[in-house]
Amino acid sequence: MTVTNLLLSGIVGSTAYGLAHEGSDVDRLGMFAAPTEDLHGLRGPKESHVSTAPDRTLHEAAKWCRLALGGNPTVMELVWLPDGLYEVRTPLGDELIGLRATLLSAGRVRDAYLGYATQQFRKLQNRSQGPLAAETGKRTAKHARHLKRLCTQGYELYATGRLTIRVDDPESYHTFGEQVAADPEAALPLLRGFEEAFADTRSVLPEQPDERAADAWLRRVRRQFYTATQSTPG
């Protein structure tokens, strides 16, 4: 994958969470700026590039902003990574990290993180309908770990306005995963507990994100990557 104008990129996923094991894939997430001139044509540039081996996802700056403003847990990680996990940082990328709190809103964070966690639980339930082969059990444990992480990180973000990427006690996540692999319904009390915690907690986040800050940043991106086309004398 060759993508120019990278603004920000880093290692995410299980490595970033501290949940990786031997043989785990290393996931990378990044953001790039399309040349501004390319946005003016009939068909705009591709907004996302995804590759495997290595696992890498890159979103165009505008798409990344739209996803982040919607509370998307996956893209949100990119602006909360520990410094050592960034592989590409530019001045515009650092600006966006500085604006990360303005992208948040209470309802969107709650709905996105709980929504993703609920999706993980549905996957667990679907896998419980038949005998769990060894590989299926591993995937079930992985989905269970992600369910717990989404609930924990989402609640922290909702309650405090901060997002800690690396989990505090990785072993507890692995233990939870094994318990759920044996009985997928074992994940339900945790999910219900966090649903109640969200409902009972007054968030520090505003009801709406500050889209003006994201818009102003994106306009600075467009100015930096605009190359004026010289007209040809007629």
Buried (B, 14 or more C-beta within 10 A) or exposed (E): EEBEBBBBBBBBBBBBBEBBEEEEEBBBBBBBBBBBEEBEEEEEEEBEBEEEEEBBBBBBBBBBBBBBBBBBBBBBBBBBBEEEBBEBBBEBBBBBBEBBBBBBBBBBBBBBBBEBBBBBBEBBEEBBEEEBEEEBBEBBBBBBBBBBBBBBBBBBBBBEBEBBBEBEEBEEBBEBBBBBBEEBEBBBEBBEEBBEBBEEBEBBBBEEBBBEBBEEBBEEBBEBBEEEEEEEEE
